[in-house]
Amino acid sequence: MPRLHNPLPACSIGGVLEAGTDEAGRGCLAGPVVAAAVILPDGFSHPFINDSKQLSERRRMELRDLIKAEAVAWAIAMVSPEEIDRINILQASIEAMHRALAQLDPQPGAIAVDGNKFRPYRDIPFHTYVKGDGRYANIAAASILAKTERDLYMEAAALEYPQYGWAENKGYPTAAHRQAIETYGTTPLHRMSFRLLPQPCLPGFEEL
């Protein structure tokens, strides 16, 4: 049986078109960082919508379709590895969220952001929430859309670069992914500003 939990409140501010926004892929060695923004209807409630990391892949894909069908507005955007290398991953994550927000129609009256870092978007008031994807459904919905979109992107990229195991690791720094980088080198999707290979241990020290 699927694991149910008490439904998350739809948003943090009632009576306002509040967009929840979140990103996926911040810690990856390869691929874009992807963000989503979602405005849910007032009173929206669903027992499965939660932080995407707490859901199975199958459940995320089911909820992806439901969110797109039920949301007042939703949008997805990404920032490329080249842009990540140029402006750094924090700024790239915020930029991806801004790009997603810019696509919303209608535009929100407020923004709820997962995490504790953001840059003002237009003149719309915002609030950051640490672990917000487990607190408010609009942020959780954004986390689900961002995660599923990025997973699908990396699965498609794996067809072109099968040796890196992206269909399984989605670009995250697994031992197998790093071994493939060492064996085959990098691709245009790798983030060259990241530490792609572990640094060698100094004599007498163990790698943490």
N, C-alpha and C positions, 0 to 999 in steps of 0.2 A: 504494500500500500504506500502511496506517496506520503511524504512527511508534511503535515499541515502546520501552520503557525498562525498566530493571531494576525489578521490582515494589517499591513502598514497603513498609516494615514496617507491619503492621496498626496498631500503636500504639507508644507510647514506653515503656510499662511492661507487661511480660508477666505473665500470670496474674491480671490485674485487669480488671474491667469498666471500661475507660477510654473516656470519651466524648471524641471530637474535636469542636471547635466552631470556627466561622468565620462571618464576615458578608460581605454583598455590598451594594454601593450606598453606601458611606460617602462617596465623593467626588461624588455626583450632586447636581444642582440641584433635582431633583423626585423625588417618590415616597418610599416608606418605606425604611428600612434593614432588611434581612432577614438573619436568622441561622438556622443549622441546627446540630444536635448529632447525632452518630452514634456508636453503639457497634458495632464490627465483631466477628465471631467470632474467637476465637483462631486464629492461623494463616491468616487471610484473606489472599489474594494475588490481584492482578489487574494485568496489564501496562499497562492504559490509565489506571487511576486515578491522577490527578496533580492539581496545582494547576489549578483550573478555567480560569484565564487561558491555560493552555498547550494547551487543547483546543478543537476546533471546536464550533460550536453543535450540530451533529448528534451528535457524540461525547458531549457533555455530556448530551443528552437520552437517549441510549441508556444511559449509565451511571446516570442518575437512576433509571430503572426497576430496574436491576440492584441498586443500593444499597438501595433500598426493599425489594426481595425478599430480599436476603442479610443485611441488618443484624440484629443482635440487637434493636436499638431505634433509631429515628430520630425526629426532630421538627423542625419549622420554625416560626419565630415572626417577627413584625415589629413595628417601632415606627414610628408615623405621622409625617408631616412636622410636624404640630402639636407632637408630643412632642419631636421633634428640636429644634425651635425653642425649646422651653421648657427642656430640660435639656442641650443641646449634643450634637454628633454622637458624640463619644467615649462619653459616658455612655449615649446611645441605643444605640450598638453593643453595649456591654456588657449593657445591659438586654435587648436582643433575644436575646443568647446565653443570659442567665439564663432568659428565658421559654421558649426551646427546651429547655434542660436540665430545666426543671421538668416538662416533658411526658413525659420519658423513663420508660419502664417496662420493665425495672427501672431504678432510679436507678444512676448510675455510682459506682464506688469511687474514681475519679480522673478528672481533666479535663485534656486537652491543648488549649491555646488558641493559635490563630494570632495572631502579633503579640507585642507586649511590654507590653500594658496589659490588666489585668483586675481585677475586684473579687471577693473571695471569694464563692463560692456555697455557702450553707449551711455545713457544716463539712467539705466534701469537699476534699481536697488537690488543688491544680492546679499546672500548670507552663505558662509561656508560651514559645513558640518563634517566633523571627523567621523568616519564610518557612516556617512549619511546614506549610503546605499542599503544599509540595514535599518534605517530609521524612517525614511519617507519613500512612498511608492513611486513618486515621479523620478527620484534619483535612482531607485532600484531599476525602474523601467529603462532609464537611460543606460545604466550599466549593462543590462541585458542586450539592448540593441548594439551598443559599442562592442561588447565581447563577441556576439555572434557574427557581426559584420567583419571583425578582424579575423576571427577563426576561419571564416569562409575565404577571405583574402589569402591567408597563409596556406590554406589547403590548395587553392588554385596555384599559388606560387610554387608549391611543392611539386607540381607536375613538371615545371621547368627546371627545378633544382632538387631532384629527388634525394640526393645524397645527404642532405642536411636534416631530414626527418621532420620537416615543418608540419606535415599533416598530423603528427603526434605532439611535437613540442611547441608548435605555433611560434617558433622563434625565440622562446625563452632559453636561458643559459643552462641547459642540461649538460651533463658530462658528454653525452653522445653528440650533441650539437657542437660543443667546443672541440671535440675530437675530429669532427668532420671539417671544421674550419682549419685545424692544424694540418689535416691531410690534403684537403682540396683547395684551400685558400678561401678568400672572401668573394661575395657576389655584389652586384649593385644594390641589393636590398639590405646589406649589412650596415650597421651604424658604426662608422669608422672612429667616432669620438668615444665609443664605449671600449672597455677592456674586454676584447673578444676572447683572449686566452688568459688563463690564470698566470700570474707572475710566478716565476720559479722561486722555490723556497731557498733562503740562505742556509748555509751549513749550520746545523745545530738548531734550526727552527722548523716547526711544522706549519703547514698552511692551515689557516683557520677555515 
